[in-house]
Amino acid sequence: MSEPTSTVNPEELSGYLASRGWRREGTWRGATVWSRESAGRVLIPSSLEYPDDSELLDEAVRKLAMFEARPQEEILLDIAEPLVDVQSYRLQPETPSGTIPLPSAVKAVQGIHDVLKFSARTVEAGPQLLFRDRRSKEVDGFLQGVRLGTTTPGSYIFHARVPVAPPGPDPLFGAPVVGRHVLTVLHTALQAARQAAAQVVELDRPPGVFDDYVEQGVSANLCAALAGLGGAGRNQPFEVTFSWARDEPVNLSPAPIAFSAPMVRAISKASSELEALAKSETGTITGRAETLRGRVRGEAPRIKIQGELRTASGVYRRAVWVVVGEADYQRAFHAQINERVLRVSGRLVPDQKRLELRPDGGLEILPRQ
């Protein structure tokens, strides 16, 4: 009797089938019957004992590749690596399927690198408007463990394979920089960036709306990386899909997170604005009080002013949190009731979850016009 030749592990293949929605339907001549609606049936032997066992396993992989419209090599990788999360970046360049302009490809690879890098930095240091210092050895170590796969048919698709291990509790900022923590934070940040971009595109909100999503992992750096995925300034649509490791399931949606061309344009603009503001030292905000927040846990009172922010880098339509004393807080309260316009000048403080202004003088209530 000749030895079986397949390199597929029957137990790992069975685990893969179960994770993809296939069901056991009994046995046939010692092999387990697996089925899935519209995909037919496959036979999986319990072990590699007979020569035709290899044929059954290879046939199962061929059926899976046809059903999932993916190369067999990619299927085999997923079967053999049950503790790897896979991120798929589907770009849509205006070239034949499977090709991409060279400048766009360079930008895309750099974009994938930076998307993962700044998500890792968010895990390590917490959310920030703009990351400026050098990345740590822990972040470098994480990036070294990520493997970028070759493209597959269907526009131009990159696959980033990120090891889950070591598994741990739900991610908190300041947690170890490991794959599952980084991708969980990134999943939240991408959804937040898409929501912010949708508000700009669909509701005509200013780019300042991105400020409201910094605490969810959106930064100037992440926005710049996402703009790079849009193709070297060409603002082309793309989508990102997360396929979670089957041995460490997570309760997050596997649905693609899609960015339209107008969204990419909005994200690119937000990136430039966020970076310029984070580097601005002083500014003046003129507008109406939108939100008032009294003293909380020892923090000084704050008011959120929506209007026109002037800095050395330009003029922006946005909302800014202004730190005030008790007297100015009361004055802002009455100004809000009476719908009066406020003006405050001072120092901009970007090194935290939101852009804040620390006044160098008092709060000015402008006369009615």
Helices and strands as residue ranges (DSSP letters): H 10-19, E 23-28, E 31-36, E 40-45, H 51-68, H 72-80, E 84-91, H 102-125, H 137-145, E 147-149, E 156-163, H 179-203, G 207-216, H 220-229, E 238-243, E 257-259, H 261-279, E 282-293, E 302-311, E 314-323, H 326-337, E 342-349, E 356-359, E 364-365
